[in-house]
Amino acid sequence: MTKRIITIITLALMSATALMAATAAHHDKAAEAYKQELYKEALSIYLADANAGRASADLYYNIGNTYYRLKDNARAILYYEKALRLDPGCSDARYNLEFVRSRAGIDEDQGANIFSIWMQQAMSRLSSNTWAVIALVAFLLTLVAIAVYIFVDAVAWRKVGFFGAILAFVITIVSLVCAWQMHDRAIHHNEAIVIANPASLSTSPRTPKDKTEVAFELAAGCKVSIIDKVETAGTLWYHIETNRRQAWIAAKQLEVI
């Protein structure tokens, strides 16, 4: 029985090692193709890996770079966003995303105020797990500060405990809110990138018959929030919001992040 278990474990380890070696060779082949400026070949390999369930922030980052080299800014933005969804701390993906958006003249949300944009950017730099850890540490510091305020006689330390408890508690609440929002963003794919150039949005879930039924147009690469979806006449439509405006867009004109 013991020998059988050892054999099974050995075979599993050998299979895993072989798979890792094959994957590494695949990545090396894609990287070499990219280096030689064979971008379509590199993209084909990267997308094959993604479709095979080997998605990662690094893979999506490489796909974004390849699409940028192929002058497809919309899909470059899409895959940088995908990379940041998996790893919000991926600074290279964030830098390239901002660079491509700037080159394409696309603002993430022209209707948002500066403070809101800053808050979203700050929150998005960390994962939900990291925000949860910060909240836990801040809560423990809150308890320590309360203990200092209650049990220490020195007036200076009591002031430190009082104001420290308030500050740590505020950080706890903010971190919990950020953790919840980042977790919600990770599990609910309710954001998308427009890939049609331009995309005509409709006032209802159907193809506009004339200009009166066209809500507005969006350039390729714009980010939208998905509110609802419905299928009419065999076509899937998304009800989206962007820049505080809402409209309907055919699913084929965008890709979900």
C-alpha positions as a LaTeX table, in Angstrom:
\begin{tabular}{lrrr}
\hline
Residue & $x$ (\AA) & $y$ (\AA) & $z$ (\AA) \\
\hline
Met1 & 0.00 & 0.00 & 0.00 \\
Thr2 & 2.83 & 2.37 & 0.94 \\
Lys3 & 4.67 & 1.59 & $-2.30$ \\
Arg4 & 1.52 & 2.33 & $-4.30$ \\
Ile5 & 1.11 & 5.73 & $-2.61$ \\
Ile6 & 4.77 & 6.55 & $-3.23$ \\
Thr7 & 4.38 & 5.55 & $-6.89$ \\
Ile8 & 1.29 & 7.74 & $-7.31$ \\
Ile9 & 3.02 & 10.73 & $-5.68$ \\
Thr10 & 6.12 & 10.20 & $-7.83$ \\
Leu11 & 4.05 & 10.05 & $-11.02$ \\
Ala12 & 2.14 & 13.18 & $-10.00$ \\
Leu13 & 5.38 & 15.05 & $-9.35$ \\
Met14 & 6.84 & 13.91 & $-12.66$ \\
Ser15 & 3.68 & 15.05 & $-14.50$ \\
Ala16 & 3.73 & 18.41 & $-12.76$ \\
Thr17 & 7.41 & 18.88 & $-13.56$ \\
Ala18 & 6.84 & 17.97 & $-17.21$ \\
Leu19 & 3.90 & 20.40 & $-17.41$ \\
Met20 & 5.95 & 23.22 & $-15.88$ \\
Ala21 & 8.79 & 22.53 & $-18.30$ \\
Ala22 & 6.41 & 22.54 & $-21.27$ \\
Thr23 & 4.80 & 25.77 & $-20.08$ \\
Ala24 & 8.20 & 27.42 & $-19.63$ \\
Ala25 & 9.24 & 26.33 & $-23.12$ \\
His26 & 5.98 & 27.77 & $-24.47$ \\
His27 & 6.62 & 31.09 & $-22.74$ \\
Asp28 & 10.20 & 31.17 & $-24.01$ \\
Lys29 & 8.94 & 30.60 & $-27.55$ \\
Ala30 & 6.46 & 33.46 & $-27.23$ \\
Ala31 & 9.10 & 35.74 & $-25.70$ \\
Glu32 & 11.52 & 34.94 & $-28.52$ \\
Ala33 & 8.86 & 35.66 & $-31.14$ \\
Tyr34 & 8.10 & 38.97 & $-29.42$ \\
Lys35 & 11.81 & 39.83 & $-29.31$ \\
Gln36 & 12.07 & 39.18 & $-33.05$ \\
Glu37 & 9.03 & 41.44 & $-33.60$ \\
Leu38 & 6.89 & 38.50 & $-34.73$ \\
Tyr39 & 4.03 & 39.93 & $-32.75$ \\
Lys40 & 1.21 & 37.95 & $-34.33$ \\
Glu41 & 3.03 & 34.71 & $-33.61$ \\
Ala42 & 3.74 & 35.77 & $-30.02$ \\
Leu43 & 0.12 & 36.81 & $-29.53$ \\
Ser44 & $-1.12$ & 33.46 & $-30.82$ \\
Ile45 & 1.00 & 31.63 & $-28.23$ \\
Tyr46 & 0.01 & 33.94 & $-25.38$ \\
Leu47 & $-3.71$ & 33.67 & $-26.19$ \\
Ala48 & $-3.43$ & 29.89 & $-26.41$ \\
Asp49 & $-2.02$ & 29.86 & $-22.88$ \\
Ala50 & $-4.82$ & 32.12 & $-21.64$ \\
Asn51 & $-7.50$ & 29.98 & $-23.28$ \\
Ala52 & $-5.93$ & 26.85 & $-21.79$ \\
Gly53 & $-6.63$ & 28.18 & $-18.30$ \\
Arg54 & $-3.10$ & 29.36 & $-17.53$ \\
Ala55 & $-4.10$ & 32.99 & $-17.03$ \\
Ser56 & $-1.92$ & 35.16 & $-14.84$ \\
Ala57 & $-1.17$ & 38.85 & $-14.39$ \\
Asp58 & 2.16 & 38.41 & $-16.18$ \\
Leu59 & 0.51 & 36.63 & $-19.10$ \\
Tyr60 & $-2.15$ & 39.31 & $-19.48$ \\
Tyr61 & 0.55 & 41.97 & $-19.23$ \\
Asn62 & 2.46 & 40.32 & $-22.09$ \\
Ile63 & $-0.71$ & 40.09 & $-24.16$ \\
Gly64 & $-1.36$ & 43.78 & $-23.56$ \\
Asn65 & 2.17 & 44.64 & $-24.70$ \\
Thr66 & 1.75 & 42.54 & $-27.83$ \\
Tyr67 & $-1.55$ & 44.13 & $-28.75$ \\
Tyr68 & 0.04 & 47.55 & $-28.29$ \\
Arg69 & 2.82 & 46.56 & $-30.70$ \\
Leu70 & 0.09 & 45.50 & $-33.14$ \\
Lys71 & $-1.42$ & 49.01 & $-32.75$ \\
Asp72 & $-4.59$ & 47.64 & $-31.14$ \\
Asn73 & $-4.84$ & 50.07 & $-28.23$ \\
Ala74 & $-8.31$ & 48.94 & $-27.17$ \\
Arg75 & $-7.29$ & 45.33 & $-26.56$ \\
Ala76 & $-3.99$ & 46.45 & $-25.03$ \\
Ile77 & $-6.02$ & 48.44 & $-22.50$ \\
Leu78 & $-8.31$ & 45.44 & $-21.99$ \\
Tyr79 & $-5.47$ & 43.09 & $-21.08$ \\
Tyr80 & $-3.67$ & 45.59 & $-18.87$ \\
Glu81 & $-6.96$ & 45.90 & $-16.99$ \\
Lys82 & $-7.18$ & 42.09 & $-16.78$ \\
Ala83 & $-3.65$ & 41.99 & $-15.38$ \\
Leu84 & $-4.52$ & 44.56 & $-12.74$ \\
Arg85 & $-7.68$ & 42.65 & $-11.81$ \\
Leu86 & $-5.50$ & 39.66 & $-10.91$ \\
Asp87 & $-2.67$ & 41.70 & $-9.41$ \\
Pro88 & $-3.55$ & 45.31 & $-8.50$ \\
Gly89 & 0.06 & 45.85 & $-7.45$ \\
Cys90 & 1.44 & 45.19 & $-10.94$ \\
Ser91 & 3.12 & 48.57 & $-11.44$ \\
Asp92 & 4.29 & 47.77 & $-14.99$ \\
Ala93 & 0.74 & 47.02 & $-16.14$ \\
Arg94 & $-0.55$ & 50.17 & $-14.44$ \\
Tyr95 & 2.14 & 52.35 & $-16.02$ \\
Asn96 & 1.54 & 50.89 & $-19.49$ \\
Leu97 & $-2.24$ & 51.24 & $-19.07$ \\
Glu98 & $-1.90$ & 54.92 & $-18.25$ \\
Phe99 & 0.59 & 55.39 & $-21.09$ \\
Val100 & $-1.66$ & 53.76 & $-23.72$ \\
Arg101 & $-4.71$ & 55.65 & $-22.48$ \\
Ser102 & $-2.75$ & 58.89 & $-22.72$ \\
Arg103 & $-1.55$ & 58.10 & $-26.23$ \\
Ala104 & $-5.10$ & 57.22 & $-27.30$ \\
Gly105 & $-6.55$ & 60.33 & $-25.64$ \\
Ile106 & $-8.84$ & 58.30 & $-23.37$ \\
Asp107 & $-9.80$ & 59.33 & $-19.84$ \\
Glu108 & $-11.01$ & 56.57 & $-17.53$ \\
Asp109 & $-13.95$ & 58.62 & $-16.29$ \\
Gln110 & $-14.33$ & 62.16 & $-17.54$ \\
Gly111 & $-17.39$ & 62.69 & $-15.35$ \\
Ala112 & $-15.70$ & 61.89 & $-12.06$ \\
Asn113 & $-14.20$ & 64.56 & $-9.84$ \\
Ile114 & $-10.49$ & 64.66 & $-9.06$ \\
Phe115 & $-10.93$ & 63.34 & $-5.51$ \\
Ser116 & $-13.00$ & 60.38 & $-6.72$ \\
Ile117 & $-10.42$ & 59.51 & $-9.37$ \\
Trp118 & $-7.61$ & 59.74 & $-6.82$ \\
Met119 & $-9.49$ & 57.49 & $-4.38$ \\
Gln120 & $-10.20$ & 54.88 & $-7.07$ \\
Gln121 & $-6.57$ & 54.85 & $-8.17$ \\
Ala122 & $-5.30$ & 54.57 & $-4.58$ \\
Met123 & $-7.74$ & 51.76 & $-3.76$ \\
Ser124 & $-6.90$ & 49.84 & $-6.92$ \\
Arg125 & $-3.20$ & 49.64 & $-6.12$ \\
Leu126 & $-3.76$ & 46.91 & $-3.50$ \\
Ser127 & $-5.65$ & 43.62 & $-3.57$ \\
Ser128 & $-8.65$ & 42.85 & $-1.36$ \\
Asn129 & $-6.47$ & 40.56 & 0.79 \\
Thr130 & $-3.92$ & 43.30 & 1.36 \\
Trp131 & $-6.63$ & 45.77 & 2.36 \\
Ala132 & $-8.05$ & 43.15 & 4.74 \\
Val133 & $-4.65$ & 42.71 & 6.39 \\
Ile134 & $-4.31$ & 46.49 & 6.77 \\
Ala135 & $-7.77$ & 46.59 & 8.36 \\
Leu136 & $-6.82$ & 43.84 & 10.81 \\
Val137 & $-3.56$ & 45.54 & 11.80 \\
Ala138 & $-5.32$ & 48.90 & 12.17 \\
Phe139 & $-8.00$ & 47.31 & 14.37 \\
Leu140 & $-5.34$ & 45.75 & 16.63 \\
Leu141 & $-3.64$ & 49.16 & 16.89 \\
Thr142 & $-7.02$ & 50.63 & 17.82 \\
Leu143 & $-7.28$ & 48.20 & 20.73 \\
Val144 & $-3.71$ & 48.97 & 21.82 \\
Ala145 & $-4.40$ & 52.72 & 21.68 \\
Ile146 & $-7.58$ & 52.29 & 23.74 \\
Ala147 & $-5.63$ & 50.28 & 26.31 \\
Val148 & $-3.00$ & 53.03 & 26.50 \\
Tyr149 & $-5.73$ & 55.65 & 27.02 \\
Ile150 & $-7.40$ & 53.63 & 29.80 \\
Phe151 & $-4.48$ & 52.19 & 31.71 \\
Val152 & $-1.62$ & 54.72 & 31.33 \\
Asp153 & $-1.59$ & 57.61 & 33.81 \\
Ala154 & 0.67 & 60.02 & 31.90 \\
Val155 & $-1.43$ & 62.73 & 30.26 \\
Ala156 & 0.74 & 62.87 & 27.12 \\
Trp157 & 0.36 & 59.14 & 26.54 \\
Arg158 & $-3.38$ & 59.29 & 27.19 \\
Lys159 & $-3.65$ & 61.92 & 24.44 \\
Val160 & $-1.61$ & 59.69 & 22.13 \\
Gly161 & $-3.91$ & 56.78 & 22.95 \\
Phe162 & $-7.08$ & 58.82 & 22.42 \\
Phe163 & $-6.18$ & 60.34 & 19.06 \\
Gly164 & $-4.33$ & 57.20 & 17.97 \\
Ala165 & $-7.43$ & 55.11 & 18.59 \\
Ile166 & $-9.54$ & 57.48 & 16.49 \\
Leu167 & $-7.03$ & 57.47 & 13.63 \\
Ala168 & $-6.54$ & 53.69 & 13.70 \\
Phe169 & $-10.30$ & 53.11 & 13.78 \\
Val170 & $-10.82$ & 55.37 & 10.75 \\
Ile171 & $-8.09$ & 53.46 & 8.89 \\
Thr172 & $-9.82$ & 50.20 & 9.85 \\
Ile173 & $-13.15$ & 51.33 & 8.38 \\
Val174 & $-11.59$ & 52.73 & 5.19 \\
Ser175 & $-9.54$ & 49.56 & 4.68 \\
Leu176 & $-12.59$ & 47.35 & 5.16 \\
Val177 & $-14.52$ & 49.37 & 2.58 \\
Cys178 & $-11.61$ & 49.12 & 0.13 \\
Ala179 & $-11.26$ & 45.37 & 0.77 \\
Trp180 & $-14.97$ & 44.85 & 0.11 \\
Gln181 & $-14.93$ & 46.92 & $-3.09$ \\
Met182 & $-11.82$ & 45.20 & $-4.45$ \\
His183 & $-13.28$ & 41.77 & $-3.62$ \\
Asp184 & $-16.55$ & 42.70 & $-5.32$ \\
Arg185 & $-14.62$ & 43.94 & $-8.37$ \\
Ala186 & $-12.62$ & 40.69 & $-8.53$ \\
Ile187 & $-15.58$ & 38.29 & $-8.42$ \\
His188 & $-18.13$ & 40.32 & $-10.40$ \\
His189 & $-17.04$ & 41.03 & $-13.95$ \\
Asn190 & $-19.13$ & 44.16 & $-14.36$ \\
Glu191 & $-16.62$ & 46.29 & $-16.25$ \\
Ala192 & $-15.74$ & 46.16 & $-19.93$ \\
Ile193 & $-13.65$ & 47.84 & $-22.61$ \\
Val194 & $-15.13$ & 49.08 & $-25.87$ \\
Ile195 & $-13.35$ & 47.44 & $-28.82$ \\
Ala196 & $-15.44$ & 48.78 & $-31.70$ \\
Asn197 & $-14.13$ & 52.03 & $-33.17$ \\
Pro198 & $-16.31$ & 53.89 & $-32.69$ \\
Ala199 & $-19.18$ & 52.12 & $-30.90$ \\
Ser200 & $-22.68$ & 53.48 & $-31.38$ \\
Leu201 & $-24.79$ & 53.15 & $-28.25$ \\
Ser202 & $-28.55$ & 52.90 & $-28.41$ \\
Thr203 & $-31.35$ & 54.29 & $-26.28$ \\
Ser204 & $-32.89$ & 50.78 & $-26.19$ \\
Pro205 & $-31.57$ & 47.20 & $-26.61$ \\
Arg206 & $-31.82$ & 47.13 & $-30.38$ \\
Thr207 & $-29.93$ & 48.45 & $-33.38$ \\
Pro208 & $-30.73$ & 52.15 & $-33.86$ \\
Lys209 & $-33.01$ & 52.76 & $-36.82$ \\
Asp210 & $-32.05$ & 56.42 & $-37.11$ \\
Lys211 & $-30.06$ & 59.11 & $-35.30$ \\
Thr212 & $-32.85$ & 59.71 & $-32.79$ \\
Glu213 & $-32.23$ & 56.24 & $-31.33$ \\
Val214 & $-28.45$ & 56.74 & $-31.01$ \\
Ala215 & $-27.63$ & 57.73 & $-27.44$ \\
Phe216 & $-23.96$ & 58.61 & $-28.04$ \\
Glu217 & $-20.73$ & 57.13 & $-29.37$ \\
Leu218 & $-17.66$ & 55.83 & $-27.57$ \\
Ala219 & $-14.14$ & 55.45 & $-28.91$ \\
Ala220 & $-12.36$ & 52.11 & $-28.74$ \\
Gly221 & $-10.58$ & 51.67 & $-25.42$ \\
Cys222 & $-13.17$ & 53.41 & $-23.26$ \\
Lys223 & $-14.03$ & 51.67 & $-20.01$ \\
Val224 & $-17.69$ & 51.15 & $-19.09$ \\
Ser225 & $-19.62$ & 49.67 & $-16.16$ \\
Ile226 & $-22.18$ & 46.96 & $-16.92$ \\
Ile227 & $-25.52$ & 47.49 & $-15.18$ \\
Asp228 & $-27.69$ & 44.85 & $-16.85$ \\
Lys229 & $-27.91$ & 42.64 & $-19.92$ \\
Val230 & $-30.68$ & 41.31 & $-22.11$ \\
Glu231 & $-30.93$ & 39.24 & $-25.28$ \\
Thr232 & $-33.22$ & 40.44 & $-28.06$ \\
Ala233 & $-33.61$ & 38.87 & $-31.50$ \\
Gly234 & $-30.61$ & 36.63 & $-30.84$ \\
Thr235 & $-28.32$ & 39.54 & $-29.98$ \\
Leu236 & $-26.91$ & 40.14 & $-26.50$ \\
Trp237 & $-27.10$ & 43.74 & $-25.30$ \\
Tyr238 & $-25.48$ & 45.33 & $-22.28$ \\
His239 & $-26.94$ & 48.25 & $-20.38$ \\
Ile240 & $-23.85$ & 50.26 & $-19.49$ \\
Glu241 & $-22.85$ & 53.43 & $-17.70$ \\
Thr242 & $-19.91$ & 55.70 & $-18.43$ \\
Asn243 & $-19.22$ & 59.33 & $-17.59$ \\
Arg244 & $-22.55$ & 59.40 & $-15.73$ \\
Arg245 & $-24.42$ & 58.47 & $-18.91$ \\
Gln246 & $-26.34$ & 55.26 & $-19.54$ \\
Ala247 & $-27.18$ & 53.49 & $-22.80$ \\
Trp248 & $-27.34$ & 50.09 & $-24.50$ \\
Ile249 & $-24.49$ & 48.53 & $-26.46$ \\
Ala250 & $-24.27$ & 45.30 & $-28.43$ \\
Ala251 & $-22.05$ & 42.72 & $-26.73$ \\
Lys252 & $-19.92$ & 42.33 & $-29.86$ \\
Gln253 & $-18.77$ & 45.94 & $-29.52$ \\
Leu254 & $-17.01$ & 45.39 & $-26.18$ \\
Glu255 & $-15.15$ & 42.80 & $-24.15$ \\
Val256 & $-15.70$ & 42.16 & $-20.45$ \\
Ile257 & $-12.64$ & 42.60 & $-18.24$ \\
\hline
\end{tabular}
